[in-house]
Amino acid sequence: MNKDDKLKHLLFSHPNKFSGLKTFIELIEDQLKIAPTKRSKLYNIKQKVVLIEISDWWNANTARQQFFTNLLRAGIGYSLQSKLPISEKIQLALNSNIYFNETIVAVNLFLAGYNKLKDSKKYWFGWSEYLYENGDEDTGDVTVKSVKSLLKK
């Protein structure tokens, strides 16, 4: 990945859900075991706008970059008020994002550590497109095999 491809800062608009979004990203980065000093930083700069300093971890490859932008969208669905266990609240938020919902097998493997591209020189054209093209031959569904053909631990 070229150093010029790294996105250091991002403005993200949200429907007045900063606290839930920030908590969600922190929980995901906990799960991925990103060191506290290496994590993304979120700042609420206006009522519905967040400035994000994106961690270098997310910029390591294009799969991570795309995953992070989808995490932001999913994070809007994270509810601090819900009485559900944290793991269920995370899963509900992940499923609230259309790309994650359609590729939840891949999402869960990514969060379990399969988040390095096997061939970083290969052109990356999209999370769900790749997974579907390399999915189950009969149904086209995303499979563990299709995810592991793209990502490694």
C-alpha positions as CSV (number, residue, x, y, z in Angstrom):
1,M,0.0,0.0,0.0
2,N,1.4,3.4,-1.0
3,K,1.9,5.9,1.9
4,D,-0.2,8.4,-0.1
5,D,-3.2,6.0,0.1
6,K,-3.5,6.5,3.8
7,L,-6.4,8.6,5.1
8,K,-5.3,10.3,8.3
9,H,-8.4,12.3,9.1
10,L,-12.0,12.0,8.3
11,L,-15.1,14.1,8.9
12,F,-18.2,11.9,9.5
13,S,-21.7,13.1,9.9
14,H,-24.0,11.2,12.3
15,P,-27.6,11.6,13.5
16,N,-26.5,13.0,16.9
17,K,-25.2,9.7,18.2
18,F,-21.6,10.5,19.0
19,S,-21.3,8.7,22.3
20,G,-22.6,5.4,20.9
21,L,-20.4,5.7,17.8
22,K,-17.3,6.4,19.9
23,T,-18.1,3.5,22.3
24,F,-18.7,1.2,19.4
25,I,-15.3,2.0,17.7
26,E,-13.5,1.6,21.1
27,L,-15.2,-1.8,21.7
28,I,-14.2,-3.0,18.2
29,E,-10.6,-1.8,18.6
30,D,-10.5,-3.6,22.0
31,Q,-11.7,-6.8,20.2
32,L,-9.0,-6.4,17.6
33,K,-6.4,-5.9,20.3
34,I,-5.2,-2.6,18.9
35,A,-2.9,-1.0,21.5
36,P,-4.5,1.9,23.3
37,T,-1.7,4.3,22.1
38,K,-2.4,3.2,18.5
39,R,-6.2,3.6,18.3
40,S,-8.3,6.0,16.3
41,K,-9.5,9.1,18.1
42,L,-13.0,10.6,17.7
43,Y,-13.8,14.2,18.5
44,N,-17.3,15.6,18.4
45,I,-16.7,19.0,16.7
46,K,-20.3,19.9,16.0
47,Q,-23.6,18.6,17.1
48,K,-23.7,16.0,14.3
49,V,-20.1,15.9,13.0
50,V,-17.2,13.9,14.2
51,L,-13.5,14.5,13.3
52,I,-11.7,11.1,13.3
53,E,-8.0,10.6,13.5
54,I,-7.7,7.2,11.8
55,S,-5.2,4.8,13.3
56,D,-2.4,3.5,11.2
57,W,-3.7,0.0,11.9
58,W,-6.8,0.7,9.7
59,N,-4.5,2.1,7.0
60,A,-2.4,-1.0,6.8
61,N,-4.4,-2.3,3.8
62,T,-7.4,-1.4,1.7
63,A,-9.5,-4.2,3.3
64,R,-9.1,-2.5,6.7
65,Q,-9.8,0.9,5.3
66,Q,-13.1,-0.3,3.8
67,F,-13.9,-2.2,6.9
68,F,-13.4,1.0,9.0
69,T,-15.7,3.1,6.9
70,N,-18.4,0.5,7.2
71,L,-17.8,0.3,11.0
72,L,-18.6,4.0,11.2
73,R,-21.9,3.5,9.4
74,A,-22.6,0.5,11.7
75,G,-21.6,2.4,14.8
76,I,-24.6,4.7,14.3
77,G,-26.7,1.7,15.2
78,Y,-25.0,1.0,18.5
79,S,-27.3,1.8,21.4
80,L,-25.9,2.8,24.8
81,Q,-29.4,2.7,26.2
82,S,-30.2,-0.9,25.3
83,K,-30.2,-3.4,28.2
84,L,-28.8,-6.1,26.0
85,P,-25.3,-7.6,26.6
86,I,-22.5,-5.6,24.9
87,S,-21.8,-8.5,22.5
88,E,-25.4,-8.5,21.3
89,K,-25.4,-4.7,20.9
90,I,-22.3,-5.0,18.8
91,Q,-23.8,-7.7,16.6
92,L,-27.0,-5.7,16.2
93,A,-25.0,-2.6,15.1
94,L,-22.9,-4.7,12.7
95,N,-26.0,-6.2,11.2
96,S,-27.5,-2.7,10.8
97,N,-25.0,-2.0,8.0
98,I,-26.1,-3.5,4.7
99,Y,-22.6,-4.5,3.6
100,F,-21.8,-6.1,6.9
101,N,-25.2,-7.8,7.1
102,E,-24.7,-9.4,3.8
103,T,-21.2,-10.6,4.7
104,I,-21.5,-11.3,8.4
105,V,-19.4,-14.5,8.1
106,A,-16.5,-12.3,6.8
107,V,-17.1,-9.6,9.4
108,N,-16.9,-12.1,12.2
109,L,-13.7,-13.7,10.8
110,F,-12.2,-10.2,10.4
111,L,-12.9,-9.4,14.0
112,A,-11.5,-12.8,15.0
113,G,-8.1,-11.8,13.5
114,Y,-8.4,-12.5,9.7
115,N,-7.6,-8.9,8.7
116,K,-4.5,-9.0,6.7
117,L,-4.7,-9.3,2.9
118,K,-3.1,-12.4,1.5
119,D,-1.9,-10.6,-1.6
120,S,-1.5,-6.9,-0.9
121,K,-0.4,-6.3,-4.5
122,K,-3.7,-7.6,-5.9
123,Y,-6.1,-4.9,-6.8
124,W,-8.8,-4.6,-4.2
125,F,-12.2,-3.7,-5.7
126,G,-14.6,-4.1,-2.8
127,W,-15.3,-6.2,0.3
128,S,-18.6,-7.7,-0.7
129,E,-17.9,-8.0,-4.4
130,Y,-14.8,-10.2,-3.8
131,L,-16.5,-12.3,-1.2
132,Y,-19.5,-13.0,-3.4
133,E,-17.5,-13.7,-6.5
134,N,-15.4,-16.3,-4.5
135,G,-18.3,-17.6,-2.4
136,D,-20.3,-20.8,-2.6
137,E,-20.5,-22.1,-6.2
138,D,-24.2,-23.0,-5.9
139,T,-25.7,-20.1,-3.8
140,G,-23.0,-17.4,-4.2
141,D,-23.1,-17.0,-0.4
142,V,-20.1,-15.8,1.5
143,T,-18.3,-18.7,3.0
144,V,-15.4,-19.2,5.5
145,K,-13.4,-20.5,2.6
146,S,-14.0,-17.4,0.4
147,V,-13.0,-15.2,3.3
148,K,-9.8,-17.2,4.0
149,S,-8.9,-17.0,0.3
150,L,-8.7,-13.2,0.7
151,L,-7.6,-12.6,4.3
152,K,-5.2,-14.2,6.7
153,K,-4.3,-13.9,10.4
